Amino acid sequence: MFSIEHEFDSTVITLIDEGETPLQEDVVINSFAECVTLEQLDPRTDRVMKITLSPEQLRDLGAALNLPEGVYQLRPPHEA
């Protein structure tokens, strides 16, 4: 399950684990114009861990989810 909220300067997506136990903590994704952040509570330390991705890293992650094992570099269509 997930929710989507549009804030003033970002879109906030919250991913809620509904799988089999043990369940993972919610993941909160903040999409800004200049970056995307992913946050998740670490229950061992009771601290929120944050990862920041550039738009290019997010693009590469999206492509990587559908590719086989290997090393890739995405290029604009006119450079292919």
C-alpha positions in Angstrom: 0.0 0.0 0.0 1.2 3.6 -0.6 0.0 7.1 -0.3 0.8 10.2 -2.4 0.6 13.8 -1.1 1.5 17.0 -3.0 3.2 19.5 -0.8 4.3 23.1 -1.8 7.8 22.1 -2.9 7.7 18.3 -3.2 5.6 15.2 -3.8 5.6 12.8 -0.8 5.1 9.1 -1.4 4.9 6.8 1.6 5.4 3.0 1.0 3.7 0.8 3.7 4.9 -2.8 3.9 1.9 -5.2 3.8 3.9 -8.3 3.1 4.5 -11.2 5.4 6.0 -10.6 8.8 8.4 -9.4 9.8 7.3 -6.2 8.2 9.7 -3.4 7.3 9.3 0.2 8.5 7.5 2.7 6.2 9.6 4.3 3.4 9.0 8.0 2.8 10.1 9.4 -0.6 10.3 13.1 -1.1 10.5 14.2 -4.7 11.9 17.7 -5.1 12.9 19.5 -8.4 16.7 19.0 -7.6 16.7 15.6 -5.8 14.8 12.7 -4.4 15.2 11.6 -0.7 14.3 8.3 0.8 13.8 8.0 4.6 13.2 5.0 6.8 13.2 4.6 10.5 16.0 2.2 11.7 14.3 0.5 14.7 17.7 -0.7 16.1 18.9 2.9 16.6 15.5 4.7 16.6 16.9 7.1 14.0 15.6 8.0 10.6 18.1 7.1 7.9 18.1 9.3 4.7 19.4 8.7 1.2 19.5 11.5 -1.4 19.5 10.7 -5.1 20.1 13.1 -8.0 17.6 13.0 -10.9 20.2 11.1 -12.9 20.6 8.4 -10.2 16.8 8.0 -10.0 16.7 7.6 -13.7 19.4 5.0 -13.6 17.6 3.1 -10.8 14.4 3.0 -12.7 16.2 1.6 -15.8 18.2 -0.9 -13.6 15.1 -2.5 -12.3 14.3 -3.9 -15.7 17.8 -4.9 -17.0 19.8 -8.1 -16.6 23.1 -8.2 -14.7 25.8 -6.0 -16.2 27.3 -2.5 -16.3 25.3 0.2 -18.1 25.5 3.9 -19.0 22.4 5.6 -20.2 22.8 8.1 -23.0 20.4 10.5 -24.7 18.9 9.0 -27.9 20.9 11.3 -30.2 24.2 9.9 -28.8 23.3 6.2 -29.3 
